[in-house]
Amino acid sequence: MKKYLLLIGMSLLAIVGCSKAPLPTDSNNEPVVPVKSAATLKITAIKENSESIDSATVYLNSNRIGVTPLTYELDQEGTFAIRIQKPGYLIYGQAVTARNNDLVYVEALLNKMPTNKGQLLVTVNRDSCEIVINNDDGNTIQQAFGREMAAVLPSAGYFVKVNKFGFQPLIRATKVYEDSITIENLNLIPIEETVTPQVELRVLDSALVDHPILVKWRTLNATRVDIDYITNPGLNGKQEITFNTPGVRTITLTAYNKNVMTSATDTIVVLPADTPIPTAPALAFEVTPKVINLGDAVRLSWFTDGKYVIIDQGIGTRGTEGTEELVFQSSGTKTITAIAYGYNDLTTIRKDSVYVKQPNGPLKPQVTLSVSDSAAVGEPVLIEWHALFATHVDIDYLGQVGLNGKSEISFDSPGLRIISATAYNDQKTTTVKDTVIIFKKEETIQVDPITVVCNKTIAANHYQLPRVIEKAAEVTIEKAGFYKILAEVYYNSGDEQLNESFFVGVKNAQAIQQWPTDPNAGIYKVVPDDPGPAHVTFRDAGTFSLSAGTNVIQLHHYITIANQYPEFIVNGPITRAESVTIKSFRLEYVK
């Protein structure tokens, strides 16, 4: 199914706080004076076509006061922040000033949520905060300064970071869901002298003998820092060091303040001088054609020998090779950027552009249609659609509908149903189709467990063994759905090594990165070491959404995220090999 991008902008006004005056004190000697309304708010919400939207939730200075349409009596005059939100629509924000006896009208225009996206609203309890949203690859998606930030994002996991001088930095893992609003209300805590210093240490995974190695570090709440191999380091900085013999080197940073100390450790594999030097990934990226009419699709195509590609304009993370179509809502020159990520944190960037011109005639309508893959007789089938440049839309079994929406229908007999959606404007039409399989209710879908051989070993610190294996196993899925992945693990060291921990990821048949639905460390599910003598056992590595076709299972040692999620570390920093072998994977169908 083709994907289309709506480029919709939205600004959210800063919220101005206010306080309520105390009510008169009740006593036996003084009459009770009723509180009179200082001003009245009349709040409504409308769509782009001016139709009313009922039951949109209204907030006054972040406090819920009702749903639209709403008449609300203020007990004092002043400036107030209004926020209005409803699932499927972008958040609306406005500051209003009300004086005594004023009647203030607020008509909120709620724009539809862009296709395949959701919205994230971050609020902080302090002024002048740095608010940053990063994706799971650490790339900054959006940044702002203040108490509040709203972002329209593809459905995925993200990290929200908030910084303010004099307060402990805060990191929150969150997830944005399609057609929904996610709200993160964050509270910063002032720094005290006993607060543990925050540290970050970065070193490349490998380097050559006698070649410079860049060490980067940052600290917060520290007064002094010690770093192995570096003399008199500052609290923040970077410096190059070299090693003249091969082997695994462990570098430890220790930060101190008046009462507390903390440390971070990273390792680097020093390779012989004749080892081939890693290079940035190759990337071919092209946009065709170079000139299109507004409303027409432009095709993106890419290929890389790296690990994956991230494309802007709302496309996001994609596999190493592919094509995708994109439709713009406005004319002009559009530049699209693709970044290929390889090994050793190396990247390659390519840009291409297309000129979108305003056509002489009417735009061809665009419509997307999504229908449930299957359902039992009598059970609901979800139909969702989005249209552009259209005056109306007709859908089988629903008739004429709005330009965007979702609805449920049901069928009373089994079989394959083809559902069409047709978008119209004054001179043109566009039709798309999707299918749904209706099965008898008493029938159950039986999917046998799938076992695939792995026999791969990873390690935290080892001269020959890798930390990550991008293709640990491949599995062919016939029935798309949710599968629990059980890893058959060989813990070969017994209790000699206590950090033989790992986690897995999956790239589905469309080369889209999948992480588990039941994580325990951010978006990842760490499988911690299993104490005891050397043994083989099956461990739950998470439940994943797998598509039909070939899915690739990736294997990661826990050390790759241990600095970010240290709660699974046993007995301090991980400095040994900590190797762990996965003999096979067993996939059990969940639903």
ROBA-146952 format. One line per field, with one value per residue (C-alpha): residue in one letter; x, y, z. Coordinates in nm, 3 decimals, decimal comma. Layout:
% residues N
type = (A ...);
X = (X ...);
Y = (Y ...);
Z = (Z ...);
% end
This chain:
% residues 591
type = (M K K Y L L L I G M S L L A I V G C S K A P L P T D S N N E P V V P V K S A A T L K I T A I K E N S E S I D S A T V Y L N S N R I G V T P L T Y E L D Q E G T F A I R I Q K P G Y L I Y G Q A V T A R N N D L V Y V E A L L N K M P T N K G Q L L V T V N R D S C E I V I N N D D G N T I Q Q A F G R E M A A V L P S A G Y F V K V N K F G F Q P L I R A T K V Y E D S I T I E N L N L I P I E E T V T P Q V E L R V L D S A L V D H P I L V K W R T L N A T R V D I D Y I T N P G L N G K Q E I T F N T P G V R T I T L T A Y N K N V M T S A T D T I V V L P A D T P I P T A P A L A F E V T P K V I N L G D A V R L S W F T D G K Y V I I D Q G I G T R G T E G T E E L V F Q S S G T K T I T A I A Y G Y N D L T T I R K D S V Y V K Q P N G P L K P Q V T L S V S D S A A V G E P V L I E W H A L F A T H V D I D Y L G Q V G L N G K S E I S F D S P G L R I I S A T A Y N D Q K T T T V K D T V I I F K K E E T I Q V D P I T V V C N K T I A A N H Y Q L P R V I E K A A E V T I E K A G F Y K I L A E V Y Y N S G D E Q L N E S F F V G V K N A Q A I Q Q W P T D P N A G I Y K V V P D D P G P A H V T F R D A G T F S L S A G T N V I Q L H H Y I T I A N Q Y P E F I V N G P I T R A E S V T I K S F R L E Y V K);
X = (0,000 0,134 0,213 0,155 0,287 0,092 0,317 0,111 0,252 0,127 0,243 0,154 0,143 0,332 0,118 0,093 0,008 -0,239 -0,365 -0,718 -0,830 -0,941 -1,313 -1,463 -1,440 -1,766 -1,845 -2,144 -2,094 -2,047 -2,282 -2,156 -2,085 -2,125 -1,837 -1,935 -1,807 -1,531 -1,567 -1,720 -1,548 -1,747 -1,534 -1,613 -1,410 -1,452 -1,308 -1,146 -1,489 -1,634 -1,830 -1,851 -1,643 -1,808 -1,644 -1,296 -1,131 -1,060 -0,779 -0,737 -0,378 -0,328 -0,640 -0,928 -1,246 -1,479 -1,550 -1,670 -1,902 -1,829 -1,936 -1,705 -1,727 -1,392 -1,367 -1,102 -0,965 -0,624 -0,442 -0,509 -0,375 -0,635 -0,547 -0,798 -0,735 -0,921 -0,793 -0,731 -0,663 -0,363 -0,356 -0,482 -0,334 -0,429 -0,365 -0,668 -0,698 -1,026 -1,130 -1,423 -1,762 -1,594 -1,753 -1,460 -1,518 -1,263 -1,322 -1,054 -0,976 -0,863 -0,655 -0,663 -0,366 -0,136 -0,153 0,054 0,153 0,073 0,152 0,377 0,320 0,593 0,530 0,785 0,728 1,004 1,058 1,340 1,412 1,591 1,355 1,496 1,326 1,560 1,477 1,609 1,926 2,011 1,931 1,764 1,415 1,302 1,436 1,281 1,334 1,056 0,800 0,624 0,681 0,451 0,578 0,403 0,596 0,575 0,450 0,765 0,960 1,142 1,350 1,261 1,553 1,508 1,796 1,806 2,099 2,073 1,841 1,898 1,880 1,581 1,543 1,206 1,139 0,802 0,608 0,397 0,100 -0,064 -0,364 -0,318 -0,180 0,091 0,145 0,456 0,432 0,784 0,907 1,266 1,432 1,684 2,044 2,173 2,535 2,472 2,342 2,547 2,748 2,615 2,878 2,899 3,201 3,231 3,503 3,492 3,448 3,784 4,097 4,438 4,770 4,947 4,642 4,478 4,170 3,926 3,788 3,488 3,334 3,074 2,982 2,721 2,729 3,099 3,392 3,677 3,725 3,983 4,013 4,246 4,529 4,443 4,623 4,428 4,104 3,846 3,485 3,390 3,607 3,773 4,129 4,315 4,521 4,714 4,812 5,119 5,008 4,686 4,430 4,119 4,158 3,918 3,886 3,721 3,600 3,547 3,367 3,366 3,182 3,180 3,020 2,964 3,156 3,045 3,213 3,155 3,352 3,392 3,615 3,798 3,953 4,298 4,364 4,696 4,825 4,758 4,387 4,163 4,028 3,646 3,496 3,174 2,887 2,815 2,480 2,293 1,987 1,771 1,445 1,252 1,117 1,279 0,965 0,610 0,271 0,127 -0,066 0,152 0,381 0,760 0,954 1,246 1,494 1,799 2,067 2,342 2,591 2,548 2,304 2,001 1,889 1,698 1,511 1,357 1,025 0,852 0,975 1,190 1,401 1,411 1,612 1,924 1,739 1,397 1,165 0,883 0,643 0,585 0,319 0,364 0,081 0,250 0,445 0,810 1,152 1,162 1,492 1,498 1,792 1,895 2,152 2,307 2,439 2,728 2,960 3,184 2,929 3,019 2,752 2,705 2,461 2,299 2,050 1,826 1,543 1,224 1,040 0,667 0,477 0,121 -0,069 -0,294 -0,590 -0,745 -0,537 -0,593 -0,749 -0,539 -0,678 -0,530 -0,730 -0,645 -0,864 -0,817 -0,637 -0,896 -1,191 -1,441 -1,800 -1,994 -1,681 -1,582 -1,362 -1,180 -1,171 -0,956 -0,909 -0,743 -0,795 -0,628 -0,748 -1,093 -1,447 -1,593 -1,515 -1,725 -1,635 -1,795 -2,034 -2,013 -2,137 -2,034 -1,803 -1,582 -1,236 -1,064 -1,193 -1,233 -1,534 -1,621 -1,841 -1,911 -1,998 -2,239 -2,069 -1,709 -1,502 -1,271 -1,411 -1,267 -1,334 -1,286 -1,250 -1,301 -1,204 -1,368 -1,314 -1,476 -1,303 -1,106 -1,139 -0,898 -0,983 -0,784 -0,870 -0,789 -0,906 -1,019 -1,058 -1,372 -1,349 -1,599 -1,613 -1,567 -1,249 -0,926 -0,600 -0,340 0,019 0,285 0,595 0,890 1,250 1,550 1,915 2,146 2,472 2,614 2,826 2,854 3,070 3,109 3,488 3,662 3,934 3,747 3,383 3,144 2,908 2,633 2,531 2,295 2,180 2,185 1,902 1,637 1,283 1,005 0,665 0,351 0,094 0,162 0,102 0,263 0,523 0,706 1,075 1,239 1,619 1,797 2,095 2,419 2,568 2,914 3,102 2,880 2,917 3,265 3,104 2,785 2,692 2,617 2,315 2,171 1,870 1,730 1,568 1,394 1,382 1,055 0,995 0,975 1,316 1,150 1,315 1,096 1,148 0,953 0,606 0,709 1,038 1,211 1,482 1,353 1,245 1,458 1,401 1,722 1,758 1,977 2,235 2,100 2,319 2,439 2,674 2,718 2,384 2,147 1,799 1,523 1,477 1,196 1,353 1,031 0,712 0,742 0,506 0,627 0,504 0,463 0,787 1,150 1,223 1,582 1,665 1,944 2,152 2,301 2,515 2,378 2,698 2,584 2,313 2,455 2,558 2,205 2,026 2,268 2,007 2,104 2,480 2,611 2,918 3,012 3,134 3,150 3,519 3,545 3,448 3,100 3,040 2,702 2,597 2,250 2,197 1,851 1,536 1,186 0,895 0,550 0,244 0,053 -0,222);
Y = (0,000 0,343 0,581 0,955 1,231 1,535 1,820 1,996 2,260 2,348 2,582 2,547 2,866 2,883 2,822 3,103 2,995 3,163 3,106 3,106 3,347 3,182 3,152 3,369 3,219 3,084 3,204 3,244 3,620 3,719 3,651 3,425 3,633 3,425 3,434 3,617 3,523 3,756 3,652 3,381 3,156 3,005 2,737 2,542 2,322 2,292 2,096 2,249 2,249 2,441 2,140 2,131 1,883 1,769 1,609 1,756 1,785 2,139 2,229 2,562 2,613 2,234 2,155 1,972 2,183 1,996 1,909 2,110 2,287 2,443 2,751 2,810 3,079 3,226 3,333 3,597 3,799 3,745 3,563 3,191 2,909 2,707 2,361 2,153 1,797 1,501 1,167 1,184 1,560 1,783 1,967 2,325 2,588 2,952 3,214 3,431 3,740 3,797 4,106 4,148 4,096 3,990 3,728 3,555 3,330 3,062 2,877 2,608 2,481 2,118 1,984 1,612 1,408 1,338 0,989 0,724 0,971 1,066 1,360 1,395 1,676 1,736 1,965 2,054 2,205 2,467 2,762 2,792 2,420 2,258 1,991 1,742 1,449 1,175 0,859 0,520 0,579 0,888 1,136 1,463 1,488 1,817 2,067 2,362 2,587 2,661 2,470 2,287 2,135 1,952 1,732 1,539 1,212 0,871 0,590 0,468 0,479 0,799 0,946 1,281 1,467 1,775 1,989 2,302 2,445 2,368 2,070 1,700 1,608 1,391 1,124 0,957 0,676 0,714 0,586 0,767 0,578 0,638 0,874 0,932 1,193 1,097 1,339 1,338 1,565 1,587 1,725 1,846 1,801 2,059 1,943 1,897 1,849 1,478 1,418 1,155 1,301 1,220 1,090 0,998 0,834 0,758 0,560 0,389 0,012 -0,048 0,123 0,037 0,017 0,358 0,534 0,817 0,719 0,997 0,980 1,206 1,267 1,484 1,519 1,699 1,778 1,684 1,884 1,654 1,385 1,104 0,913 0,624 0,720 1,094 1,340 1,618 1,591 1,866 1,808 1,793 1,745 1,520 1,399 1,160 0,870 0,586 0,227 0,055 -0,306 -0,487 -0,612 -0,509 -0,189 -0,080 0,294 0,411 0,762 0,846 1,166 1,316 1,587 1,683 1,363 1,116 0,953 0,756 0,596 0,483 0,228 0,168 -0,067 -0,054 -0,334 -0,229 -0,413 -0,491 -0,218 -0,419 -0,466 -0,307 0,029 0,047 0,285 0,480 0,291 0,339 0,502 0,550 0,774 0,918 1,108 1,072 1,253 1,590 1,793 1,694 1,855 1,920 1,609 1,366 1,118 1,132 0,805 0,764 0,481 0,387 0,123 0,095 -0,164 -0,027 -0,139 0,078 0,415 0,707 0,938 1,272 1,423 1,183 0,859 0,745 0,430 0,190 -0,115 -0,126 -0,120 -0,009 0,236 0,450 0,713 1,053 1,319 1,684 1,915 2,237 2,352 2,457 2,292 2,001 1,857 1,501 1,375 1,013 0,900 0,552 0,411 0,167 0,011 0,197 0,480 0,580 0,748 0,868 1,147 1,198 1,466 1,498 1,734 1,765 2,074 2,058 2,292 2,411 2,242 2,436 2,204 2,051 1,819 1,447 1,324 1,098 0,833 0,561 0,267 0,025 -0,276 -0,546 -0,853 -1,097 -1,131 -1,393 -1,393 -1,129 -0,967 -0,607 -0,524 -0,192 0,033 0,347 0,600 0,936 1,156 1,465 1,709 1,546 1,678 1,349 0,977 0,664 0,333 -0,006 -0,108 0,246 0,471 0,837 0,926 1,213 1,275 1,111 0,863 0,509 0,281 -0,080 -0,322 -0,695 -0,980 -1,269 -1,525 -1,640 -1,559 -1,302 -0,947 -0,676 -0,324 -0,018 0,348 0,616 0,981 1,248 1,610 1,822 1,654 1,348 1,028 0,787 0,434 0,205 -0,142 -0,365 -0,711 -0,888 -1,261 -1,357 -1,698 -1,903 -1,812 -2,168 -2,200 -2,137 -2,040 -2,300 -2,195 -2,448 -2,328 -2,247 -2,337 -2,189 -2,272 -1,991 -2,122 -1,772 -1,628 -1,266 -1,111 -0,787 -0,759 -1,006 -0,985 -1,201 -1,223 -0,939 -0,750 -0,741 -0,989 -0,825 -1,155 -1,415 -1,614 -1,589 -1,718 -1,747 -1,643 -1,763 -1,614 -1,252 -1,170 -1,150 -1,415 -1,484 -1,550 -1,803 -1,815 -2,145 -2,011 -2,188 -2,027 -2,174 -2,009 -2,103 -1,837 -1,731 -1,458 -1,298 -1,063 -1,305 -1,093 -1,006 -0,873 -0,928 -0,720 -0,816 -0,669 -0,779 -0,880 -0,511 -0,447 -0,233 -0,248 -0,415 -0,404 -0,612 -0,520 -0,615 -0,425 -0,394 -0,136 0,149 -0,008 -0,320 -0,644 -0,752 -1,122 -1,120 -1,385 -1,709 -1,800 -2,153 -2,406 -2,418 -2,513 -2,474 -2,326 -2,147 -1,777 -1,538 -1,274 -1,079 -1,072 -0,919 -0,820 -1,019 -0,985 -1,262 -1,343 -1,357 -1,191 -1,141 -1,184 -0,961 -1,049 -0,781 -0,815 -0,621 -0,411 -0,208 -0,042 -0,106 0,258 0,371 0,097 -0,023 -0,195 -0,543 -0,510 -0,755 -0,665 -0,331 -0,235 -0,507 -0,560 -0,931 -1,128 -1,223 -1,437 -1,600 -1,850 -1,876 -2,226 -2,165 -1,955 -2,093 -1,872 -1,930 -1,767 -1,547 -1,387);
Z = (0,000 -0,087 0,193 0,169 0,386 0,501 0,599 0,861 1,092 1,434 1,704 2,068 2,271 2,599 2,905 3,157 3,512 3,745 4,096 4,230 4,502 4,829 4,898 5,175 5,524 5,663 6,018 6,241 6,269 5,906 5,615 5,338 5,029 4,710 4,462 4,147 3,806 3,689 3,325 3,108 2,853 2,564 2,400 2,083 1,846 1,470 1,177 0,868 0,696 0,997 1,126 1,505 1,705 2,026 2,331 2,274 2,617 2,741 2,982 3,162 3,286 3,250 3,460 3,289 3,299 3,063 2,700 2,400 2,359 2,698 2,893 3,190 3,457 3,570 3,933 3,861 3,574 3,417 3,138 3,097 2,881 2,693 2,555 2,357 2,244 2,096 1,964 1,590 1,596 1,666 2,000 1,992 2,223 2,286 2,552 2,641 2,856 3,044 3,237 3,475 3,306 2,977 2,754 2,577 2,276 2,183 1,856 1,820 1,471 1,522 1,234 1,158 1,274 0,973 0,826 1,009 1,281 1,639 1,864 2,168 2,420 2,680 2,979 3,248 3,593 3,541 3,305 3,049 3,014 2,721 2,588 2,335 2,160 2,032 1,839 1,947 1,740 1,945 1,665 1,768 1,620 1,778 2,032 2,215 2,518 2,766 2,968 2,687 2,344 2,101 1,818 1,539 1,497 1,329 1,553 1,733 2,060 2,159 2,441 2,597 2,759 2,978 3,108 3,323 3,513 3,884 3,833 3,783 3,410 3,325 3,056 2,987 2,740 2,571 2,273 2,016 1,876 1,539 1,552 1,927 2,167 2,418 2,707 2,928 3,235 3,377 3,709 3,749 4,090 4,220 4,252 4,606 4,712 4,771 4,418 4,235 3,943 3,597 3,353 2,987 2,820 2,450 2,272 1,931 1,933 1,759 1,628 1,488 1,671 1,681 1,537 1,733 1,934 2,025 2,380 2,456 2,798 2,970 3,338 3,546 3,918 3,937 4,075 3,963 3,696 3,651 3,320 3,242 3,001 3,020 3,248 3,419 3,222 3,257 3,356 2,987 2,684 2,428 2,375 2,146 2,283 2,115 2,198 2,056 2,104 2,002 2,251 2,445 2,651 2,923 2,987 3,310 3,394 3,763 3,861 4,212 4,399 4,767 4,897 4,611 4,328 4,025 3,725 3,367 3,168 2,794 2,601 2,270 2,065 1,940 1,614 1,444 1,215 0,897 0,977 0,708 0,829 0,850 0,597 0,587 0,424 0,056 -0,015 -0,342 -0,306 -0,584 -0,613 -0,943 -1,131 -1,062 -1,145 -1,052 -1,023 -0,679 -0,585 -0,783 -0,608 -0,620 -0,590 -0,350 -0,405 -0,199 -0,148 0,113 0,230 0,585 0,853 0,778 0,636 0,793 0,554 0,655 0,540 0,779 0,615 0,912 0,949 0,655 0,549 0,339 0,006 -0,109 -0,281 -0,145 -0,276 -0,120 -0,184 -0,079 0,016 -0,094 -0,402 -0,423 -0,411 -0,166 -0,042 0,094 0,303 0,354 0,614 0,595 0,924 0,912 1,166 1,412 1,418 1,061 0,845 0,488 0,392 0,052 -0,054 -0,358 -0,444 -0,645 -0,768 -0,694 -0,926 -0,909 -1,196 -1,431 -1,386 -1,076 -0,861 -0,885 -0,561 -0,341 -0,107 0,115 0,249 0,529 0,613 0,879 0,741 0,876 1,112 1,222 1,101 1,295 1,440 1,352 1,054 1,090 0,782 0,788 0,509 0,437 0,130 -0,019 -0,286 -0,281 -0,234 -0,112 -0,073 -0,136 0,031 -0,028 0,254 0,402 0,119 0,113 0,402 0,514 0,371 0,668 0,921 1,044 1,083 1,164 0,970 1,004 0,768 0,828 0,602 0,543 0,235 0,076 0,055 -0,171 -0,043 -0,267 -0,175 -0,443 -0,394 -0,613 -0,701 -0,972 -1,266 -1,149 -0,944 -0,777 -0,656 -0,427 -0,295 0,002 0,108 0,424 0,491 0,686 0,855 1,048 1,413 1,533 1,330 1,517 1,356 1,450 1,400 1,497 1,684 1,459 1,549 1,369 1,431 1,545 1,700 1,730 2,012 2,123 2,393 2,582 2,552 2,325 2,062 1,808 1,915 1,818 2,043 1,779 1,509 1,261 1,108 1,385 1,225 0,954 0,997 0,739 0,874 0,695 0,933 1,029 1,394 1,737 1,822 2,148 2,078 2,311 2,291 2,362 2,557 2,644 2,956 2,920 3,208 3,500 3,767 3,653 3,444 3,577 3,292 3,008 2,920 2,580 2,388 2,040 1,768 1,445 1,097 0,943 0,582 0,484 0,651 0,920 1,263 1,529 1,906 2,163 2,286 2,642 2,701 3,038 2,949 2,737 2,407 2,464 2,657 2,830 2,906 3,219 3,309 3,458 3,760 3,829 3,669 3,292 3,136 2,841 2,889 2,698 2,790 2,696 2,465 2,404 2,197 1,849 1,568 1,266 0,909 0,655 0,474 0,584 0,919 1,041 1,411 1,545 1,851 2,082 2,392 2,689 2,713 2,409 2,626 2,976 3,025 2,943 3,139 3,411 3,630 3,500 3,566 3,826 4,037 3,886 3,535 3,271 3,194 3,103 2,793 2,926 2,616 2,562 2,292 2,139 2,001 1,847 1,855 1,908 1,790 1,942 1,784 2,031 1,822);
% end
